[in-house]
């Protein structure tokens, strides 16, 4: 009997999609096709690979209204925002295309008479991209486009929550001329994915997901010596210094905490405010948060949608309850948000004060519309608290002193340092993390470096016959 995966919409729990899970034979066949297609694909000139991939991006963007609505129905982000993910997909892809020639050019050391020496960038072979549901297009494009452009073939395994994201992407690229065996999708469960990683034929795995998921990928790949890129969890901090533009800080941090219902690896969850600005920050943040509209994400007035499933909502409520049980104070009355009811996946935004680092909200990734706020007396205390975390994806500093931001940033254990912004990826910069936030890098020229391997050429000239 064929096994299936069922996607339930977070909006109302109704069935949105049903897909057959690939059998072991089907997975092996797709992998064999990808392996066979890789050699001819890498032999296509770079400029032509870029043209084909770029045409796929254009074809994908042409379907923005359809894709945006499907995203909302699959994972619950309000429809007023999901077209922006399609735009972000295109922007990242086009940037990576624009830098491909530079990033993949041979590295040539200082010349030595009688020798030709250079380091070439060679594709790994077949790349498995494992993408999550929370930003299904943005997380996938970070690896898919540079992997294809560099001459790899790609198997895209998407979350069971967002299967149409993978299907639409592959369909658009193949329709635009990318050979069908070069870019394929797979619908398979976690066990089949681990067996695929452990099998010969996969040369690199680009995984975005939880810390536990990243550990499972490492375990499956153990002893194979293949390349791994792991973008994992976060519990990202923001620090508002005494000199910050408070209005801007409030607007940016509140959005960074609650956008996508807090379901972002780089969302703001820990907030540290200089004591001289604390009361004003709290008052303004509460006022702004109470303006959110929690409801059906297909409705234009909704600015906060459901979390992905009821079990996720229960987990968020448990984090809040644990903090309250340890003395935290809630500043938002959930009764203002009528859709927030026990047993549903609609969760009101919440700001917690009187928190400390023994509470889960300040120690672990919550993945919901909740943040904790603490006053601090200055930079040193803020720095100590920001670094007191097993995660290190991003950190945001709100200040008008760039020198201070750079000085503090050098001492923060994180992959990205922001000044006066947060929850954002610049495709010209490496997206990377430290500690439990993962390893490797996507985007920028370094994204190509991780999706290729170096090969040195050392050619001695003028040897007599």
N, C-alpha and C positions, 0 to 999 in steps of 0.2 A: 504494500500500500504506500502511495506517495505521501511523504510528510510535507506539511505546509506551515508557513508562517502567516499570522494574521495581524494586520495593523489596525488597531483601534484608535479612532480619532480622540484626542484629548478634549475636544469641544463637548461631546456628549456621550462618549463611550461606544459609538456605533462603529460597525466594521467599515473601514475605508478601503482596504486592499487585502487581497489574499494571493499569496504566491507559493508555488511549489518550491520546496527546498531542493537544491541540486543533489543528486545522488553522488556517491564516490566516483562512479564511472564518468558522469558528466563533468565533475570537477577535474578529473584527470584528463579528459578530452580537451577541456578549455585550456588547461595548463600546457598541454602538448601543442595546441594550435598557437598559443602565445610564444612558446619557445621557438617553434619553427618560423614564426613571422619576424622574430627579432633581428636576425641577420640581414634580411633584405631591407627592413625598416631603417636600421642604422646606416645602411649604405646609401640611402636617399640623402642628397645634400641638405645641409642644415637649413638653408634658406627655404627649401621646399617643405621640409618638415614644419617649419614655422608657419608657412603659408597654409598648410593643411590644418594644423591645430588652430590657427587664427580663424580660419573659415568655420571650424567647429564652434568656436566661442561665439562668433557672430550668429550662427544658426541657433545656438542655445538662447542667446539674448532675444532673438526675434519672438520667442515664446514666453517672454517675461510674464504677462498677465496669467497665463495658464500655470506656469511653474510656481509663481508666487502664491496663488490660491491653493495649489496642491501642498505647498510647504505649510501654510496655515492649517489646513485640514489634517496634515500628518503630525505636526509637532506643536501647534497651538499658538505660535506667535501671531499677534494681531496683523491683519491684512494690510493695515496702514504702513507696516514696516517690512513685510517680506519682499516687496519689490526691491528694496534696498540691498537684500542679500544677492539678488541676481546682478545688480549693478556692481556690487563689491566683487563678485565672482569675475565679472568682465574686467574690472580695473586691475585685479591682481594678475589675471591671466595675461592681459596685454602688457603689463609691466615686465613680467617674466619673459615674454616674447621679445620685448624691446632690448633686453640686456643679454639675450642668449648668445649672440656672437662674441661679446666681450667675455662672458662668464665661461664659455666653452673653448675659448682660444687657448692654444698651447702656451705654457709658461716657459719663457726662454731666459736662461741665466746669461751672465756676461759671456761674450764670445771668447773662445780659445782657438787660436790658429790650428788648423788641421782637424777640427772636430765640429760636428753638428750635434747640438745637445738641446733637448726640450722635454717638457713633461706634457703629455697629452691627457685629455679628459675622456675616458671611455665609459660607455654605459655599463651598468651592472649586468643587465640582461632582462629578466622579468621581475617587475616590481609589483608587490601586493600592497594596495592602499586600503586600509581599514578605517572607515570614516564613521563618526558618530551622528546622532540625530539632532543635536542642539543647534549647530550651524552646518547643516549637511552639505551645502555648496561650498562655503568658504574653507572649511577644513579639508575637503577633498581637493579643491583646485590647487591648494598650496603644494601638493605633491604630484597630482595628475599631470598638469601642464608641463612643468619642468622635466618630469620623468620622460614624457613622450618626446619633447623637444630634444632631449639629450640622446635619444636613440633607444630608449628602453621600450618594451611592451608593458602594458599595465592591465592588471586584474583589479577591479574596484569592488570591494565588499562593503556594502553600506549597512547601517543599522536596520534591523527589522522594523523600526518605527518609521523609516524614511526610504522605503525601497524605490519609490518613483524618482527620487533624486538621482540615483545611479542610472536608472533606465533612461531618463530624459537626457542625461549628459552623454551617455554612450550613443544613443540614437542620433543626437545632433552631430557629434563628431564623425560618426560613420557616414551619415548622409552628406556631410561636407567633404568626404573623400579620404578620411583616415581609414586605412584598411581594417576590415571587421575583426580580424584576429589580433590586431595590434592593441586594441582597446576593447575590453569586454567587462561585463559585470557578472557578479556571482551573488545568488541568494543562498546563504548557508548558515548553519548555526555555529555556536562557539566551538563545539567539539570538532566539527569539520574544518573550521578555520585553523585551529591549532594543528590538526593533522596536515593541512596544506602547508603551513609554515615549516613543519618538521620534515616534509618530503623534499626530495631533490627537485630542482626546477625553479623554486622561488629564490631569487638572488638578493632581494632587498625588501624589507617590510617597513612601510610608513604607517604608523598607528597613532590615532588620536582617541583618547578615552581616559578611563579611570586608572588610578595607580595599580589597582588589582589587575585590570586588563593588561597594563603594560608588563607587569610581572609574569602574567601568563604567556605573553608574546616572547619574553626573554627565555622563559622555561622551554617553550616549544622550539625555539631556535638554538638552544644550547648545543654546543658541539658542532654546529654547522658552519660557524665562522662567516655568516652572511651579514650584510649591513642592516642596521636597525635605526629607525628614527622614531622616537617616542615622545609625543606631546601629551602630557598627563594632566593631573589636577592642579588646582590652585586655591589659595585662600588669600587673595591679594589685598595689600594694605594701601591706604591713602593717608598722607600726613598734611594737615593744613597748618602752615607756619603763621606766626604772628603778623607777617607782612602780606599775607595772601589777599587777593581780591575775593572777599567773602561771597558775594553774590555768584560769581563765576564758580567758585569752589563748590557751593551748595548745589547748583544746577548740574554740574558735571558729576559730582559724586553720587547724587541721588539717581541720576540716569545710569551711572556705572554700576550701581547696586541692584537696580530693579529692571533694567532693560532685559527683554527676553525672559521675564519672570525670574531673574537672577540665575538663569541656567547658562552660565558662561564660565569657562575655565579662567578667564582673566577679569571676571566681574569683581567689583569692590565688595569685600565682606568685612574687613577690619578698618575702622576709621579712627585716626588719632588727631585730636584738635588741640592746638595751643590753648592753654587755660584762659588766656585773655580774650579768645574769640569763641570759646566753647558755648556759652549761653546763647549768643547771637546765631551761631551755626545751628544749634539744636532747634531753636524757634523757627528759623527759616526752612530747615530740612523737613520738619514736621508739617509745616504749612504746605510745602510743595508736594510731599508724599500724599497728603490727604486729597490732592487734586486728581490722583490716578483714578481711572475708571476700570474696574475689574469686571470682565464679562465676556460675552461671546466674541471671539477674535475676528469673526467675519463682519462684525458691525463697525461702522466707521468711527464711532465715538469711543470704542474700547482702546485703552492704552496699556492694559495689563491683561494678558491672557492666562489660561490655565497652565500649570506645570504638566509634565508629559504624561503622567499617569497617577491614579489614586495612591499607589504605594509610595511614589515620590513625594506626594503631598503629605502623606502620613509621616515620612521621614523628616520633612521640613518642620512640621508641627512638633515632632519629638525633640528636635534641636531647640526650638523655642521653649518648649515645656521644661527641658533640662536647664536652660539658662534661668528661667523664672524660678525654678525650684532652688536655684543657688543664689537667688537674690537680685537677678537682673530686673530692670523696670521697662515695661513696654510703653512706648510713646504713641503708638497708633492703635486706636480702638477698632478691632476687626469688624465690629457691628456696623461701621460706616460702609462696609463692603458686603452687600447682601449675598453675593455669590459664594462667599467664604463659609462653607458649611462642612462639618465633619463628614468624612466618607466621600467627599468630592475632591477633584484635583484643582479646584479654584482656591488659591491661598492669597490672603490679603498681604500687602507689603507691611513690613515691620521694622522699626528702629528700636534697638535695645540699648539702654544705658546701664550704669552700675555693673558693667561686665568685667571679666578678667580672663586671663589666659588658661584657667582651668576649665572654662566652659567650651563646649564643642563649637559654638559659633565663632570663637576666636582661635580655635586650635585645628579644626578640620574643615574640609570643603562641605558646604551646606547645599549648594545648588538650588537655592530658592530665593525668593524676594525678601531677604533678611540681612541686616547688617548690625554690627555692634560698634558703639562709639565710646571712646575713652578720652578724657582730658590728659594732656601731658604738659610738663613744665618747660620743655625745650627740646632742642635737636637731639641731644644725647639720649634722653629717655625715649623719644620717638624712634630713634635708630635701633635701640636695644629691643623695643617691642616689635618693630617691623621685621627684624631678623629672627625673632623668637617664633619660628614656624618651620615645619618640615617641608614647606613648599617654597618655591622661588620662581614664579613666572613673571609677574610684573609688579612694580611699585610706583605709586603716583605721589608726586610732591607738588604742593600748591604754594607758590611763593613768587615774588617779583624779583628775586635775586638769583640770576642764572649761575653765578659762581657758587652760591650755596647749594644749588641743586646738583651741580656737577661734583662738588666736594662730598655731599651726602651720598649721591648716587654711587660714587666709587666705593663706598663702605656698605652698601646694601647688597645682600646676597640675593640677586634676582637676575632674570634674563633680560628684562627691559626696564629702563628707568624713564618714567614720564614726568614732564613738568607741565602743570596746568592742563592736563588732559588724562584720560584713562580709557581702558577697555577699547583699544584701537590697534589695528595692525597696519603698519606702513610697509608696503611690499618692497620698498627699497632697503629695508632694514631686516636683519635676521630675526626670525621668530624662534625663540629658544628658551629653555628653562634650566634651572639648577635644582639640586636636591630631588625631592619627590615629584617635581614638575617635569622631569624627563631629561632627555639628552638628544643631541643632534640639533639640526636647524632646518627650517624651511624658509622660503622667500629670499630675496636678495641674491647676490652672486654666490653666497654661501649655500643657498638652497640647491644650486646646481652642483656645488662641490660635494654635497652629501649624496646626491643621486647619481654620481659618477665615481669612478675610481681612477687614481693617477697611474699613468704608465710612462715610464722614462725611456727616452731614446738617446743612446750614447753611440754616435757614429764616427768612427775614425776614418779620415779621408787620406787619399794619396798613398795607400799601401801598394807596393809593386806587385804585379801579377806573378 
